[in-house]
Amino acid sequence: MLRDIDQFFLSREEPAKSCLLALRQIILQQDPAISESVKYGIPCFSYGKKMFCFLWTERKTGWPYILFVEGKRLDHPLLDAGDRKRMKVLRMDPEQDLPVDVIDTLLQEALDLYRNGTIRIS
């Protein structure tokens, strides 16, 4: 029997499916304290007991993105807040190579907010 999180990824269409699976692996490899679950019907990644990012796809384009919960504290030209006050997204074109260096940098910056106590995890 598949877990809900696995079912989410396997139910996606290509090329978004492969992109989302790659993003999942990149996120999980950042720190052994990261856990994954399904919240609000989408993949959620937590550090300690705090959610720090989600994976989802845009309705119009179908393109995957990483949503950073504390995105307002991150500054990068590829991040977009849209109408959000707290969160920002990093969109991916599933037809292009992933910007792994950018993803790694932003994930580490986001995790550092939790590691250094800026965001309390207890």
C-alpha positions in Angstrom: 0.0 0.0 0.0 1.4 3.4 -1.0 1.7 6.2 1.5 -0.3 9.4 0.8 3.0 11.2 0.1 4.1 8.6 -2.5 0.6 8.6 -4.1 0.8 12.4 -4.5 4.0 12.2 -6.5 3.0 9.2 -8.6 -0.4 10.7 -9.5 1.3 13.7 -11.3 1.7 13.9 -15.0 5.1 14.2 -16.7 7.2 16.3 -16.9 6.0 17.8 -13.5 6.2 14.3 -11.9 9.9 13.9 -12.5 10.6 17.5 -11.5 8.6 17.1 -8.2 10.4 13.8 -7.4 13.8 15.4 -8.0 12.8 18.4 -5.8 11.7 15.9 -3.1 15.1 14.3 -3.1 16.9 17.6 -3.0 14.9 18.8 0.0 15.3 15.5 1.9 19.0 15.5 1.4 19.5 18.9 3.0 19.3 17.7 6.6 18.5 14.3 8.4 16.1 16.2 10.7 13.8 17.0 7.8 10.6 14.9 7.7 7.9 14.8 5.0 4.1 14.4 5.3 1.0 15.5 3.5 -0.7 18.6 4.9 -3.6 20.3 3.1 -3.4 17.5 0.5 0.1 18.5 -0.6 3.7 17.4 0.3 5.0 19.3 3.4 8.5 19.2 4.7 9.2 20.0 8.3 12.3 20.7 10.4 11.6 19.6 13.9 8.0 20.2 14.4 7.8 23.3 12.1 6.7 23.3 8.5 9.4 25.0 6.4 8.4 24.2 2.8 5.8 22.7 0.5 5.8 21.3 -3.0 3.0 22.2 -5.3 2.1 23.0 -9.0 0.7 26.1 -10.5 -2.9 25.8 -11.8 -2.3 27.7 -15.1 1.1 26.3 -16.1 1.3 23.0 -14.2 4.8 24.0 -13.3 6.1 22.8 -9.9 7.3 25.2 -7.2 8.7 25.2 -3.7 6.8 27.3 -1.3 9.0 28.6 1.6 6.9 29.1 4.7 9.2 31.8 6.0 9.9 33.2 2.5 9.6 36.8 3.7 12.9 36.3 5.5 14.6 35.1 2.3 15.9 37.4 -0.4 16.6 36.1 -3.8 15.5 37.5 -7.2 13.9 34.1 -8.3 11.6 34.1 -5.2 8.1 35.5 -5.7 5.8 36.5 -2.9 2.8 37.3 -5.1 -0.1 38.3 -2.8 1.4 36.4 0.2 2.7 38.3 3.2 4.8 35.5 4.8 5.5 32.9 2.1 7.4 33.0 -1.2 7.7 30.6 -4.1 10.5 29.4 -6.3 9.0 28.2 -9.6 10.5 25.5 -11.7 10.2 25.0 -15.4 10.0 21.2 -15.7 11.4 21.3 -19.2 14.6 22.8 -18.0 17.5 21.7 -15.8 16.8 22.4 -12.2 18.8 25.3 -10.7 20.2 23.0 -8.0 22.7 25.5 -6.6 19.9 28.1 -6.1 17.6 25.5 -4.6 20.3 24.2 -2.2 21.2 27.8 -1.2 17.6 28.8 -0.5 16.9 25.6 1.4 19.9 26.0 3.6 19.0 29.7 4.2 15.5 28.6 5.2 16.7 25.8 7.4 19.2 28.1 9.1 16.3 30.2 10.3 15.2 27.2 12.3 18.7 26.0 13.3 19.8 29.3 14.6 16.6 30.0 16.6 15.2 32.8 14.5 12.2 30.5 14.1 11.5 28.4 17.2 11.0 24.7 16.5 9.7 23.6 19.9 
